[in-house]
Amino acid sequence: MVTDSRLDEVETLLQRVSRWAEQRSDVRALGLVGSWAGGASDLDSDVDVVLLTDMPSYYIERDDWFNALEGGHLVRMLPWGAITQRRFRLPGGLEVEFGVGACLGRGRRA
């Protein structure tokens, strides 16, 4: 069961990430996936976000972009085909997993 405190923490994180992405000209898409997107989250669920960008190496090789967003530290990084998983743990214990990938098209931003 998700507590009100955890729900508030996730909502605040997602708002911050959304505002940040809107200011980045290289970010082409940002999507919430996994248990939080599907309404099946519990207190131990991580937050899964897909980040498609024109500059994936920036987000794969550096941590400062995430530190500017929320703070926390890198827990692990794994390649998954066209996506590289970057998992961060926030000071309160919540884990956020960004799947970073290249944007293949040059479409308009929504």
C-alpha positions in Angstrom: 0.0 0.0 0.0 1.3 3.5 -0.9 1.3 6.0 1.8 0.1 9.6 1.3 3.7 10.7 2.0 5.1 8.5 -0.7 2.4 9.6 -3.2 3.3 13.2 -2.5 7.0 12.4 -2.9 6.4 10.8 -6.3 4.1 13.5 -7.5 6.6 16.2 -6.5 9.4 14.3 -8.3 7.4 13.9 -11.5 6.4 17.6 -11.6 10.1 18.6 -11.1 11.2 16.2 -13.8 8.5 17.4 -16.2 9.4 21.1 -15.7 13.1 20.3 -16.1 12.4 18.4 -19.4 10.4 21.2 -20.8 13.4 23.5 -20.4 15.8 21.1 -22.2 15.9 21.6 -26.0 17.5 18.1 -26.4 14.8 16.2 -24.6 12.3 14.9 -27.2 10.1 12.7 -25.0 9.6 11.8 -21.3 7.3 9.0 -20.2 6.3 7.4 -17.0 6.3 3.6 -17.3 6.1 0.7 -14.9 4.0 0.2 -11.8 3.5 3.9 -11.1 2.1 4.4 -14.7 0.0 1.3 -14.4 -1.5 2.0 -11.0 0.1 -1.0 -9.5 2.7 0.7 -7.3 3.3 -0.1 -3.6 5.5 1.5 -1.0 8.7 -0.3 -2.4 8.0 0.5 -6.0 10.6 2.5 -7.9 9.7 5.3 -10.4 10.4 4.3 -13.9 10.9 7.1 -16.5 11.9 6.8 -20.1 14.0 9.8 -21.4 14.5 10.1 -25.2 17.0 12.8 -26.2 19.2 14.0 -29.0 22.2 13.7 -26.5 21.9 10.4 -24.7 25.7 10.3 -23.9 25.2 13.4 -21.8 22.7 11.6 -19.5 24.5 8.3 -19.6 28.0 9.6 -18.8 27.2 12.3 -16.3 25.3 12.6 -13.0 25.1 16.4 -12.6 21.8 16.6 -14.5 20.1 14.3 -12.0 21.7 16.0 -9.0 20.3 19.3 -10.2 16.8 17.7 -10.4 16.5 16.0 -7.1 19.8 15.0 -5.5 20.6 11.5 -4.6 23.2 9.0 -5.9 23.7 6.5 -8.7 22.9 3.0 -7.6 23.5 1.2 -11.0 23.8 1.6 -14.7 23.0 -1.1 -17.2 22.7 -1.2 -21.0 19.4 -2.6 -22.2 19.7 -2.6 -26.0 18.8 0.9 -27.3 18.2 2.1 -23.7 20.6 2.6 -20.9 19.2 2.2 -17.4 20.4 4.7 -14.8 19.0 4.0 -11.3 19.3 6.7 -8.6 18.4 6.6 -4.9 17.0 9.7 -3.4 17.9 10.8 0.1 14.5 9.5 1.4 15.1 6.1 -0.1 12.9 6.3 -3.2 14.6 4.9 -6.2 14.2 6.5 -9.7 15.1 4.6 -12.8 15.7 6.6 -16.0 15.8 4.6 -19.2 17.9 6.9 -21.5 17.8 6.5 -25.2 18.4 8.3 -28.4 15.5 10.0 -30.2 15.5 8.5 -33.7 13.1 11.0 -35.3 13.2 14.8 -35.4 9.5 15.4 -34.9 8.0 18.3 -33.1 7.9 18.4 -29.3 4.5 17.8 -27.8 
